[in-house]
């Protein structure tokens, strides 16, 4: 786990001297955010490294734990990845990191300590958790969040400052763009540092879960599928695809919301060109790289079919991947299907308000989606 001092100081320099025409322009609010980030990140890094050192002393057995056949849910933001992830996690044989574990207890030692202290200091611990939940609730426009919720485990790359998600804190395309094209543009040295660290975090979590199968959900893993295949040779992938006329405005709205949380942008919808660039690549690239895998390792799910008939889609997915369906999970799927009959697709985001045209979006993205069996004609 190597701290990226070069990137840290680049972020520092750009934040104070190159941010004027970006969503990260200096303002009293932004200065407060920067003070917190640049003071906390180095301390947080030391805290994490100490935990990993203690693991090797007190829980060395975790190093023998294998991460067998992990499942990665990929696709663009705002494509139903969270709904699918949390539904599948109701199968108790699957596991994933929760928010508090990623930020505060990725080490075995810390996880054990926090759980041991809970009966003694439970009230203050839960009070702190509730405070974090209230802060996280500001992101609820994205999806329901909370310290006890399973989340995108790519957040662990915050530990290394090596993530497309850093674009939220540092809205400078120069640093974000290489993560749009992770497999092609991130250096081999950085990939090695990133992925060996990620594998170690997963190994600890699977060890603590008693060897359960790991289920990950990260839209920003869409451009790193080749790297994931290298480090997890038996991995399975689920690619969920939604119509661009819903994904594009929803993604633009999501990032605008995040940048208002961490700064005071002048534009209503900043960096539209960068966001559209990542949406296009994340539609096209993973399918190009994964479609040659055996059918028991790669599945494509169409969003509207999934939300209207989750039992049918997930049952088909389990059959395709050779997974056994338990009676308990089958009951969960039946209940979700009953709920899905009340589902109504909604798009509260106006393309025209963002300076975009629906026909133009369809025309731009149709060639990108032609590799999929549905030929780009998605209905939502």
C-alpha positions as YAML, in Angstrom:
chain: A
units: angstrom
residues:
- id: 1
  name: UNK
  ca: [0.00, 0.00, 0.00]
- id: 2
  name: UNK
  ca: [1.94, 2.98, -1.30]
- id: 3
  name: UNK
  ca: [0.66, 6.52, -0.72]
- id: 4
  name: UNK
  ca: [0.74, 8.55, -3.94]
- id: 5
  name: UNK
  ca: [2.58, 11.68, -2.76]
- id: 6
  name: UNK
  ca: [3.02, 12.92, -6.32]
- id: 7
  name: UNK
  ca: [-0.72, 12.93, -6.94]
- id: 8
  name: UNK
  ca: [-1.38, 14.33, -3.46]
- id: 9
  name: UNK
  ca: [0.78, 17.39, -4.15]
- id: 10
  name: UNK
  ca: [-0.65, 17.74, -7.67]
- id: 11
  name: UNK
  ca: [-4.14, 17.85, -6.18]
- id: 12
  name: UNK
  ca: [-2.89, 20.41, -3.66]
- id: 13
  name: UNK
  ca: [-1.34, 22.59, -6.37]
- id: 14
  name: UNK
  ca: [-4.34, 22.45, -8.71]
- id: 15
  name: UNK
  ca: [-6.79, 23.06, -5.87]
- id: 16
  name: UNK
  ca: [-5.14, 26.35, -4.92]
- id: 17
  name: UNK
  ca: [-3.68, 27.58, -8.22]
- id: 18
  name: UNK
  ca: [-5.55, 25.94, -11.14]
- id: 19
  name: UNK
  ca: [-9.14, 25.67, -9.93]
- id: 20
  name: UNK
  ca: [-10.60, 29.04, -10.90]
- id: 21
  name: UNK
  ca: [-12.70, 27.84, -13.86]
- id: 22
  name: UNK
  ca: [-13.64, 24.47, -12.42]
- id: 23
  name: UNK
  ca: [-16.31, 23.20, -9.99]
- id: 24
  name: UNK
  ca: [-13.49, 23.19, -7.41]
- id: 25
  name: UNK
  ca: [-12.93, 26.96, -7.54]
- id: 26
  name: UNK
  ca: [-11.86, 28.49, -4.25]
- id: 27
  name: UNK
  ca: [-14.62, 29.73, -1.95]
- id: 28
  name: UNK
  ca: [-15.06, 29.69, 1.84]
- id: 29
  name: UNK
  ca: [-16.90, 26.36, 1.57]
- id: 30
  name: UNK
  ca: [-14.25, 24.90, -0.71]
- id: 31
  name: UNK
  ca: [-11.42, 26.05, 1.55]
- id: 32
  name: UNK
  ca: [-13.03, 24.22, 4.45]
- id: 33
  name: UNK
  ca: [-13.35, 21.05, 2.38]
- id: 34
  name: UNK
  ca: [-9.70, 21.29, 1.25]
- id: 35
  name: UNK
  ca: [-8.44, 21.87, 4.78]
- id: 36
  name: UNK
  ca: [-10.25, 18.72, 5.92]
- id: 37
  name: UNK
  ca: [-9.03, 16.63, 2.97]
- id: 38
  name: UNK
  ca: [-5.37, 17.60, 3.09]
- id: 39
  name: UNK
  ca: [-5.11, 17.28, 6.86]
- id: 40
  name: UNK
  ca: [-7.05, 14.04, 7.18]
- id: 41
  name: UNK
  ca: [-5.77, 12.00, 4.21]
- id: 42
  name: UNK
  ca: [-2.18, 11.50, 5.47]
- id: 43
  name: UNK
  ca: [-3.39, 10.67, 9.00]
- id: 44
  name: UNK
  ca: [-5.97, 8.26, 7.61]
- id: 45
  name: UNK
  ca: [-3.28, 6.54, 5.55]
- id: 46
  name: UNK
  ca: [-1.10, 6.00, 8.63]
- id: 47
  name: UNK
  ca: [-4.12, 4.69, 10.56]
- id: 48
  name: UNK
  ca: [-4.86, 2.16, 7.81]
- id: 49
  name: UNK
  ca: [-1.25, 0.98, 7.53]
- id: 50
  name: UNK
  ca: [-1.08, 0.47, 11.28]
- id: 51
  name: UNK
  ca: [-4.16, -1.76, 11.10]
- id: 52
  name: UNK
  ca: [-2.63, -3.88, 8.35]
- id: 53
  name: UNK
  ca: [0.58, -4.26, 10.35]
- id: 54
  name: UNK
  ca: [-1.41, -5.41, 13.37]
- id: 55
  name: UNK
  ca: [-3.25, -7.93, 11.18]
- id: 56
  name: UNK
  ca: [0.00, -9.63, 10.29]
- id: 57
  name: UNK
  ca: [0.89, -9.89, 13.97]
- id: 58
  name: UNK
  ca: [-2.46, -10.94, 15.47]
- id: 59
  name: UNK
  ca: [-4.41, -12.51, 12.56]
- id: 60
  name: UNK
  ca: [-1.83, -13.93, 10.14]
- id: 61
  name: UNK
  ca: [-4.28, -16.65, 9.02]
- id: 62
  name: UNK
  ca: [-6.09, -14.15, 6.81]
- id: 63
  name: UNK
  ca: [-3.13, -14.36, 4.40]
- id: 64
  name: UNK
  ca: [-4.13, -17.91, 3.51]
- id: 65
  name: UNK
  ca: [-7.67, -16.88, 2.56]
- id: 66
  name: UNK
  ca: [-8.55, -17.20, -1.13]
- id: 67
  name: UNK
  ca: [-11.04, -14.92, -2.90]
- id: 68
  name: UNK
  ca: [-12.77, -17.54, -5.04]
- id: 69
  name: UNK
  ca: [-14.83, -16.63, -8.11]
- id: 70
  name: UNK
  ca: [-15.74, -13.07, -7.07]
- id: 71
  name: UNK
  ca: [-18.65, -11.51, -8.98]
- id: 72
  name: UNK
  ca: [-18.29, -7.98, -10.32]
- id: 73
  name: UNK
  ca: [-21.36, -5.93, -11.25]
- id: 74
  name: UNK
  ca: [-20.38, -3.29, -13.78]
- id: 75
  name: UNK
  ca: [-22.12, -0.84, -16.10]
- id: 76
  name: UNK
  ca: [-22.64, 2.89, -16.16]
- id: 77
  name: UNK
  ca: [-23.70, 4.95, -13.17]
- id: 78
  name: UNK
  ca: [-27.49, 5.22, -12.82]
- id: 79
  name: UNK
  ca: [-28.09, 1.87, -14.51]
- id: 80
  name: UNK
  ca: [-29.58, -0.11, -11.63]
- id: 81
  name: UNK
  ca: [-26.28, -1.51, -10.35]
- id: 82
  name: UNK
  ca: [-27.11, -0.65, -6.72]
- id: 83
  name: UNK
  ca: [-30.56, -2.26, -6.90]
- id: 84
  name: UNK
  ca: [-29.08, -5.44, -8.39]
- id: 85
  name: UNK
  ca: [-26.20, -5.49, -5.89]
- id: 86
  name: UNK
  ca: [-28.37, -5.12, -2.81]
- id: 87
  name: UNK
  ca: [-30.92, -7.62, -4.11]
- id: 88
  name: UNK
  ca: [-28.26, -10.29, -4.73]
- id: 89
  name: UNK
  ca: [-26.74, -9.65, -1.31]
- id: 90
  name: UNK
  ca: [-29.99, -10.88, 0.23]
- id: 91
  name: UNK
  ca: [-28.64, -14.29, -0.72]
- id: 92
  name: UNK
  ca: [-26.78, -14.91, 2.52]
- id: 93
  name: UNK
  ca: [-24.05, -16.87, 0.78]
- id: 94
  name: UNK
  ca: [-22.74, -13.63, -0.76]
- id: 95
  name: UNK
  ca: [-20.86, -10.83, 0.98]
- id: 96
  name: UNK
  ca: [-19.52, -7.34, 0.35]
- id: 97
  name: UNK
  ca: [-17.92, -4.49, 2.28]
- id: 98
  name: UNK
  ca: [-20.14, -1.99, 4.06]
- id: 99
  name: UNK
  ca: [-19.44, 1.73, 4.15]
- id: 100
  name: UNK
  ca: [-18.04, 1.81, 7.69]
- id: 101
  name: UNK
  ca: [-15.79, -1.15, 6.94]
- id: 102
  name: UNK
  ca: [-14.28, 0.56, 3.89]
- id: 103
  name: UNK
  ca: [-13.60, 3.84, 5.64]
- id: 104
  name: UNK
  ca: [-12.75, 2.74, 9.17]
- id: 105
  name: UNK
  ca: [-12.21, -1.02, 9.43]
- id: 106
  name: UNK
  ca: [-10.74, -2.56, 6.30]
- id: 107
  name: UNK
  ca: [-8.20, -4.19, 8.66]
- id: 108
  name: UNK
  ca: [-9.18, -7.37, 10.51]
- id: 109
  name: UNK
  ca: [-7.85, -5.93, 13.77]
- id: 110
  name: UNK
  ca: [-9.97, -2.79, 13.59]
- id: 111
  name: UNK
  ca: [-13.08, -4.79, 12.70]
- id: 112
  name: UNK
  ca: [-12.54, -7.02, 15.73]
- id: 113
  name: UNK
  ca: [-11.85, -4.06, 18.03]
- id: 114
  name: UNK
  ca: [-14.94, -2.13, 16.94]
- id: 115
  name: UNK
  ca: [-17.18, -5.14, 17.40]
- id: 116
  name: UNK
  ca: [-15.65, -5.86, 20.83]
- id: 117
  name: UNK
  ca: [-16.15, -2.26, 21.95]
- id: 118
  name: UNK
  ca: [-19.73, -2.02, 20.77]
- id: 119
  name: UNK
  ca: [-21.31, -3.58, 23.91]
- id: 120
  name: UNK
  ca: [-19.21, -1.25, 26.10]
- id: 121
  name: UNK
  ca: [-19.21, 1.98, 24.10]
- id: 122
  name: UNK
  ca: [-22.16, 1.21, 21.85]
- id: 123
  name: UNK
  ca: [-24.06, 4.43, 22.45]
- id: 124
  name: UNK
  ca: [-21.27, 6.84, 21.47]
- id: 125
  name: UNK
  ca: [-20.19, 4.62, 18.57]
- id: 126
  name: UNK
  ca: [-23.73, 4.55, 17.19]
- id: 127
  name: UNK
  ca: [-24.08, 8.29, 17.78]
- id: 128
  name: UNK
  ca: [-21.00, 8.90, 15.64]
- id: 129
  name: UNK
  ca: [-22.38, 6.50, 13.01]
- id: 130
  name: UNK
  ca: [-25.66, 8.40, 12.95]
- id: 131
  name: UNK
  ca: [-23.81, 11.67, 12.44]
- id: 132
  name: UNK
  ca: [-22.01, 10.14, 9.46]
- id: 133
  name: UNK
  ca: [-25.32, 8.80, 8.17]
- id: 134
  name: UNK
  ca: [-26.78, 12.30, 8.22]
- id: 135
  name: UNK
  ca: [-23.82, 13.58, 6.26]
- id: 136
  name: UNK
  ca: [-24.06, 10.68, 3.82]
- id: 137
  name: UNK
  ca: [-27.79, 11.37, 3.40]
- id: 138
  name: UNK
  ca: [-26.82, 14.45, 1.40]
- id: 139
  name: UNK
  ca: [-25.78, 11.97, -1.28]
- id: 140
  name: UNK
  ca: [-29.20, 10.30, -1.22]
- id: 141
  name: UNK
  ca: [-29.98, 11.91, -4.57]
- id: 142
  name: UNK
  ca: [-27.56, 9.29, -5.88]
- id: 143
  name: UNK
  ca: [-28.89, 6.30, -3.93]
- id: 144
  name: UNK
  ca: [-29.74, 5.41, -0.36]
- id: 145
  name: UNK
  ca: [-26.58, 5.54, 1.70]
- id: 146
  name: UNK
  ca: [-25.53, 4.79, 5.26]
- id: 147
  name: UNK
  ca: [-22.68, 3.45, 7.32]
- id: 148
  name: UNK
  ca: [-24.33, 0.00, 7.50]
- id: 149
  name: UNK
  ca: [-25.12, -0.14, 3.78]
- id: 150
  name: UNK
  ca: [-23.14, -2.24, 1.33]
- id: 151
  name: UNK
  ca: [-21.42, 0.14, -1.05]
- id: 152
  name: UNK
  ca: [-19.14, 0.44, -4.04]
- id: 153
  name: UNK
  ca: [-15.94, -1.09, -2.75]
- id: 154
  name: UNK
  ca: [-13.86, 0.97, -5.18]
- id: 155
  name: UNK
  ca: [-14.05, 3.52, -2.37]
- id: 156
  name: UNK
  ca: [-11.07, 1.65, -0.88]
- id: 157
  name: UNK
  ca: [-8.97, 3.22, -3.64]
- id: 158
  name: UNK
  ca: [-9.48, 6.52, -1.83]
- id: 159
  name: UNK
  ca: [-6.88, 5.03, 0.53]
- id: 160
  name: UNK
  ca: [-4.40, 5.27, -2.35]
- id: 161
  name: UNK
  ca: [-5.75, 8.45, -4.02]
- id: 162
  name: UNK
  ca: [-6.08, 6.24, -7.12]
- id: 163
  name: UNK
  ca: [-9.68, 6.28, -8.28]
- id: 164
  name: UNK
  ca: [-12.08, 7.88, -10.74]
- id: 165
  name: UNK
  ca: [-14.13, 8.71, -7.64]
- id: 166
  name: UNK
  ca: [-11.45, 11.27, -6.70]
- id: 167
  name: UNK
  ca: [-13.03, 13.37, -9.47]
- id: 168
  name: UNK
  ca: [-15.74, 14.19, -6.91]
- id: 169
  name: UNK
  ca: [-13.23, 15.80, -4.54]
- id: 170
  name: UNK
  ca: [-10.88, 17.17, -7.22]
- id: 171
  name: UNK
  ca: [-12.89, 18.06, -10.34]
- id: 172
  name: UNK
  ca: [-9.90, 18.37, -12.66]
- id: 173
  name: UNK
  ca: [-10.26, 16.32, -15.88]
- id: 174
  name: UNK
  ca: [-6.48, 16.11, -16.31]
- id: 175
  name: UNK
  ca: [-6.29, 13.64, -13.41]
- id: 176
  name: UNK
  ca: [-9.65, 11.93, -13.90]
- id: 177
  name: UNK
  ca: [-9.42, 11.05, -17.57]
- id: 178
  name: UNK
  ca: [-6.89, 8.25, -17.26]
- id: 179
  name: UNK
  ca: [-9.33, 6.44, -14.96]
- id: 180
  name: UNK
  ca: [-12.00, 6.60, -17.68]
- id: 181
  name: UNK
  ca: [-9.62, 4.37, -19.67]
- id: 182
  name: UNK
  ca: [-8.07, 2.52, -16.73]
- id: 183
  name: UNK
  ca: [-6.81, -0.57, -18.56]
- id: 184
  name: UNK
  ca: [-5.11, 1.44, -21.30]
- id: 185
  name: UNK
  ca: [-3.84, 4.55, -19.53]
- id: 186
  name: UNK
  ca: [-2.97, 3.72, -15.94]
- id: 187
  name: UNK
  ca: [0.67, 2.68, -15.61]
- id: 188
  name: UNK
  ca: [1.53, -0.97, -14.90]
- id: 189
  name: UNK
  ca: [3.17, 0.12, -11.62]
- id: 190
  name: UNK
  ca: [0.02, 1.93, -10.47]
- id: 191
  name: UNK
  ca: [-2.21, -0.97, -11.50]
- id: 192
  name: UNK
  ca: [-0.02, -3.36, -9.51]
- id: 193
  name: UNK
  ca: [-0.19, -1.12, -6.43]
- id: 194
  name: UNK
  ca: [-3.95, -0.65, -6.80]
- id: 195
  name: UNK
  ca: [-4.92, -4.23, -7.43]
- id: 196
  name: UNK
  ca: [-2.61, -5.94, -4.95]
- id: 197
  name: UNK
  ca: [-4.01, -3.62, -2.31]
- id: 198
  name: UNK
  ca: [-7.62, -4.25, -3.38]
- id: 199
  name: UNK
  ca: [-7.06, -8.01, -3.33]
- id: 200
  name: UNK
  ca: [-5.63, -7.76, 0.19]
- id: 201
  name: UNK
  ca: [-8.68, -5.81, 1.39]
- id: 202
  name: UNK
  ca: [-11.02, -8.41, -0.12]
- id: 203
  name: UNK
  ca: [-8.96, -11.26, 1.35]
- id: 204
  name: UNK
  ca: [-9.41, -9.80, 4.84]
- id: 205
  name: UNK
  ca: [-13.14, -9.33, 4.37]
- id: 206
  name: UNK
  ca: [-13.73, -12.84, 2.98]
- id: 207
  name: UNK
  ca: [-11.68, -14.24, 5.87]
- id: 208
  name: UNK
  ca: [-13.94, -12.43, 8.35]
- id: 209
  name: UNK
  ca: [-17.07, -13.60, 6.50]
- id: 210
  name: UNK
  ca: [-16.08, -17.26, 6.84]
- id: 211
  name: UNK
  ca: [-15.17, -17.71, 3.18]
- id: 212
  name: UNK
  ca: [-18.33, -16.45, 1.51]
- id: 213
  name: UNK
  ca: [-18.36, -15.59, -2.20]
- id: 214
  name: UNK
  ca: [-17.60, -11.92, -2.76]
- id: 215
  name: UNK
  ca: [-19.99, -9.67, -4.71]
- id: 216
  name: UNK
  ca: [-18.68, -6.30, -5.86]
- id: 217
  name: UNK
  ca: [-20.58, -3.44, -7.52]
- id: 218
  name: UNK
  ca: [-18.62, -0.63, -9.15]
- id: 219
  name: UNK
  ca: [-19.54, 1.30, -12.30]
- id: 220
  name: UNK
  ca: [-15.98, 2.66, -12.38]
- id: 221
  name: UNK
  ca: [-14.71, -0.92, -12.74]
- id: 222
  name: UNK
  ca: [-16.18, -0.98, -16.27]
- id: 223
  name: UNK
  ca: [-12.92, 0.31, -17.81]
- id: 224
  name: UNK
  ca: [-10.68, -2.03, -15.76]
- id: 225
  name: UNK
  ca: [-12.14, -5.42, -16.62]
- id: 226
  name: UNK
  ca: [-8.89, -6.69, -18.16]
- id: 227
  name: UNK
  ca: [-7.01, -5.78, -15.00]
- id: 228
  name: UNK
  ca: [-9.66, -7.49, -12.86]
- id: 229
  name: UNK
  ca: [-9.37, -10.64, -15.00]
- id: 230
  name: UNK
  ca: [-5.61, -10.63, -14.44]
- id: 231
  name: UNK
  ca: [-5.86, -10.41, -10.65]
- id: 232
  name: UNK
  ca: [-9.00, -12.56, -10.29]
- id: 233
  name: UNK
  ca: [-8.68, -15.17, -13.07]
- id: 234
  name: UNK
  ca: [-11.93, -16.96, -12.10]
- id: 235
  name: UNK
  ca: [-14.01, -13.79, -11.73]
- id: 236
  name: UNK
  ca: [-17.57, -13.51, -13.06]
- id: 237
  name: UNK
  ca: [-19.03, -10.29, -14.49]
- id: 238
  name: UNK
  ca: [-22.57, -8.90, -14.72]
- id: 239
  name: UNK
  ca: [-22.95, -5.94, -17.07]
- id: 240
  name: UNK
  ca: [-26.23, -4.05, -16.59]
- id: 241
  name: UNK
  ca: [-27.25, -1.73, -19.45]
- id: 242
  name: UNK
  ca: [-29.79, 1.09, -19.47]
- id: 243
  name: UNK
  ca: [-30.89, 3.44, -22.24]
- id: 244
  name: UNK
  ca: [-28.52, 6.41, -22.81]
- id: 245
  name: UNK
  ca: [-31.36, 8.95, -22.70]
- id: 246
  name: UNK
  ca: [-31.77, 8.06, -19.04]
- id: 247
  name: UNK
  ca: [-28.15, 7.35, -18.12]
- id: 248
  name: UNK
  ca: [-26.64, 10.51, -19.64]
- id: 249
  name: UNK
  ca: [-28.81, 13.15, -17.91]
- id: 250
  name: UNK
  ca: [-28.92, 11.19, -14.66]
- id: 251
  name: UNK
  ca: [-25.13, 10.90, -14.60]
- id: 252
  name: UNK
  ca: [-24.68, 14.60, -15.33]
- id: 253
  name: UNK
  ca: [-27.16, 15.45, -12.57]
- id: 254
  name: UNK
  ca: [-25.44, 13.09, -10.11]
- id: 255
  name: UNK
  ca: [-21.99, 14.61, -10.60]
- id: 256
  name: UNK
  ca: [-23.38, 18.17, -10.47]
- id: 257
  name: UNK
  ca: [-24.93, 17.28, -7.12]
- id: 258
  name: UNK
  ca: [-21.64, 15.86, -5.81]
- id: 259
  name: UNK
  ca: [-19.64, 18.92, -6.90]
- id: 260
  name: UNK
  ca: [-22.11, 21.20, -5.13]
- id: 261
  name: UNK
  ca: [-21.57, 19.15, -1.95]
- id: 262
  name: UNK
  ca: [-17.82, 19.73, -2.05]
- id: 263
  name: UNK
  ca: [-17.67, 23.18, -3.63]
- id: 264
  name: UNK
  ca: [-19.51, 26.07, -5.22]
- id: 265
  name: UNK
  ca: [-19.44, 25.57, -9.01]
- id: 266
  name: UNK
  ca: [-20.72, 28.41, -11.16]
- id: 267
  name: UNK
  ca: [-22.18, 26.11, -13.81]
- id: 268
  name: UNK
  ca: [-25.33, 24.10, -13.20]
- id: 269
  name: UNK
  ca: [-23.91, 21.08, -15.03]
- id: 270
  name: UNK
  ca: [-20.10, 21.13, -15.19]
- id: 271
  name: UNK
  ca: [-17.85, 18.87, -17.27]
- id: 272
  name: UNK
  ca: [-20.63, 17.46, -19.45]
- id: 273
  name: UNK
  ca: [-18.15, 16.56, -22.17]
- id: 274
  name: UNK
  ca: [-16.01, 14.47, -19.78]
- id: 275
  name: UNK
  ca: [-19.05, 12.68, -18.34]
- id: 276
  name: UNK
  ca: [-20.43, 11.83, -21.77]
- id: 277
  name: UNK
  ca: [-16.98, 10.54, -22.74]
- id: 278
  name: UNK
  ca: [-16.92, 8.17, -19.78]
- id: 279
  name: UNK
  ca: [-20.50, 7.00, -20.40]
- id: 280
  name: UNK
  ca: [-19.66, 6.10, -24.02]
- id: 281
  name: UNK
  ca: [-16.51, 4.21, -23.14]
- id: 282
  name: UNK
  ca: [-18.13, 2.37, -20.23]
- id: 283
  name: UNK
  ca: [-20.96, 1.18, -22.50]
- id: 284
  name: UNK
  ca: [-18.62, -0.11, -25.14]
- id: 285
  name: UNK
  ca: [-15.36, -1.25, -23.57]
- id: 286
  name: UNK
  ca: [-16.45, -3.90, -21.02]
- id: 287
  name: UNK
  ca: [-18.65, -5.76, -23.50]
- id: 288
  name: UNK
  ca: [-15.89, -5.76, -26.10]
- id: 289
  name: UNK
  ca: [-13.50, -7.28, -23.58]
- id: 290
  name: UNK
  ca: [-15.84, -9.69, -21.82]
- id: 291
  name: UNK
  ca: [-18.12, -11.12, -24.51]
- id: 292
  name: UNK
  ca: [-15.57, -13.81, -25.38]
- id: 293
  name: UNK
  ca: [-15.70, -15.24, -21.86]
- id: 294
  name: UNK
  ca: [-17.67, -18.45, -21.26]
- id: 295
  name: UNK
  ca: [-21.36, -17.85, -20.56]
- id: 296
  name: UNK
  ca: [-20.93, -18.92, -16.93]
- id: 297
  name: UNK
  ca: [-18.59, -15.96, -16.39]
- id: 298
  name: UNK
  ca: [-20.26, -13.07, -18.23]
- id: 299
  name: UNK
  ca: [-23.89, -11.97, -18.33]
- id: 300
  name: UNK
  ca: [-25.61, -8.90, -19.74]
- id: 301
  name: UNK
  ca: [-28.76, -7.62, -18.07]
- id: 302
  name: UNK
  ca: [-31.06, -5.06, -19.62]
- id: 303
  name: UNK
  ca: [-32.28, -2.56, -17.02]
- id: 304
  name: UNK
  ca: [-35.98, -2.31, -17.90]
- id: 305
  name: UNK
  ca: [-36.40, -6.09, -18.02]
- id: 306
  name: UNK
  ca: [-34.65, -6.45, -14.68]
- id: 307
  name: UNK
  ca: [-36.75, -3.87, -12.80]
- id: 308
  name: UNK
  ca: [-39.98, -5.23, -14.26]
- id: 309
  name: UNK
  ca: [-39.21, -8.92, -13.68]
- id: 310
  name: UNK
  ca: [-36.39, -9.33, -11.13]
- id: 311
  name: UNK
  ca: [-37.29, -12.94, -10.27]
- id: 312
  name: UNK
  ca: [-37.10, -14.05, -13.90]
- id: 313
  name: UNK
  ca: [-33.86, -12.18, -14.61]
- id: 314
  name: UNK
  ca: [-32.03, -13.27, -11.46]
- id: 315
  name: UNK
  ca: [-33.18, -16.88, -11.81]
- id: 316
  name: UNK
  ca: [-31.83, -16.88, -15.36]
- id: 317
  name: UNK
  ca: [-28.59, -15.32, -14.10]
- id: 318
  name: UNK
  ca: [-28.15, -18.02, -11.44]
- id: 319
  name: UNK
  ca: [-28.76, -20.74, -14.01]
- id: 320
  name: UNK
  ca: [-26.26, -19.15, -16.41]
- id: 321
  name: UNK
  ca: [-23.59, -18.87, -13.70]
- id: 322
  name: UNK
  ca: [-24.27, -22.36, -12.34]
- id: 323
  name: UNK
  ca: [-25.35, -21.05, -8.92]
- id: 324
  name: UNK
  ca: [-27.83, -22.90, -6.73]
- id: 325
  name: UNK
  ca: [-30.97, -20.98, -5.78]
- id: 326
  name: UNK
  ca: [-31.98, -21.43, -2.13]
- id: 327
  name: UNK
  ca: [-35.65, -21.49, -1.10]
- id: 328
  name: UNK
  ca: [-35.09, -18.43, 1.08]
- id: 329
  name: UNK
  ca: [-33.65, -16.35, -1.74]
- id: 330
  name: UNK
  ca: [-36.33, -17.56, -4.16]
- id: 331
  name: UNK
  ca: [-38.89, -16.15, -1.73]
- id: 332
  name: UNK
  ca: [-37.05, -12.81, -1.70]
- id: 333
  name: UNK
  ca: [-37.18, -12.68, -5.50]
- id: 334
  name: UNK
  ca: [-40.89, -13.44, -5.55]
- id: 335
  name: UNK
  ca: [-41.52, -10.55, -3.15]
- id: 336
  name: UNK
  ca: [-39.38, -8.20, -5.25]
- id: 337
  name: UNK
  ca: [-41.33, -9.17, -8.35]
- id: 338
  name: UNK
  ca: [-44.59, -8.29, -6.61]
- id: 339
  name: UNK
  ca: [-43.11, -4.90, -5.74]
- id: 340
  name: UNK
  ca: [-41.85, -4.44, -9.29]
- id: 341
  name: UNK
  ca: [-45.42, -4.43, -10.62]
- id: 342
  name: UNK
  ca: [-45.81, -1.04, -8.94]
- id: 343
  name: UNK
  ca: [-42.57, 0.27, -10.47]
- id: 344
  name: UNK
  ca: [-42.86, 3.23, -12.81]
- id: 345
  name: UNK
  ca: [-39.82, 4.45, -14.70]
- id: 346
  name: UNK
  ca: [-39.19, 8.13, -14.14]
- id: 347
  name: UNK
  ca: [-36.71, 10.62, -15.51]
- id: 348
  name: UNK
  ca: [-36.86, 13.89, -13.59]
- id: 349
  name: UNK
  ca: [-33.89, 15.26, -15.52]
- id: 350
  name: UNK
  ca: [-34.43, 17.40, -18.57]
- id: 351
  name: UNK
  ca: [-31.99, 16.87, -21.42]
- id: 352
  name: UNK
  ca: [-32.91, 20.27, -22.85]
- id: 353
  name: UNK
  ca: [-32.08, 21.98, -19.53]
- id: 354
  name: UNK
  ca: [-28.59, 20.48, -19.87]
- id: 355
  name: UNK
  ca: [-28.21, 21.72, -23.43]
- id: 356
  name: UNK
  ca: [-28.72, 18.23, -24.86]
- id: 357
  name: UNK
  ca: [-31.19, 16.80, -27.39]
- id: 358
  name: UNK
  ca: [-32.77, 13.34, -27.10]
- id: 359
  name: UNK
  ca: [-32.46, 12.53, -30.81]
- id: 360
  name: UNK
  ca: [-28.83, 13.66, -30.82]
- id: 361
  name: UNK
  ca: [-28.06, 11.48, -27.77]
- id: 362
  name: UNK
  ca: [-29.68, 8.46, -29.41]
- id: 363
  name: UNK
  ca: [-27.79, 9.08, -32.65]
- id: 364
  name: UNK
  ca: [-24.48, 9.43, -30.81]
- id: 365
  name: UNK
  ca: [-24.88, 6.32, -28.69]
- id: 366
  name: UNK
  ca: [-26.56, 3.92, -31.14]
- id: 367
  name: UNK
  ca: [-23.25, 2.88, -32.75]
- id: 368
  name: UNK
  ca: [-21.74, 2.40, -29.29]
- id: 369
  name: UNK
  ca: [-24.48, -0.06, -28.32]
- id: 370
  name: UNK
  ca: [-24.61, -2.05, -31.55]
- id: 371
  name: UNK
  ca: [-22.37, -4.78, -30.14]
- id: 372
  name: UNK
  ca: [-25.15, -5.72, -27.71]
- id: 373
  name: UNK
  ca: [-27.90, -8.08, -28.85]
- id: 374
  name: UNK
  ca: [-30.56, -5.43, -28.34]
- id: 375
  name: UNK
  ca: [-28.87, -3.32, -31.02]
- id: 376
  name: UNK
  ca: [-29.02, -0.09, -29.07]
- id: 377
  name: UNK
  ca: [-32.82, -0.05, -28.92]
- id: 378
  name: UNK
  ca: [-33.34, 0.07, -25.18]
- id: 379
  name: UNK
  ca: [-36.70, 0.91, -23.65]
- id: 380
  name: UNK
  ca: [-36.95, 2.40, -20.17]
...
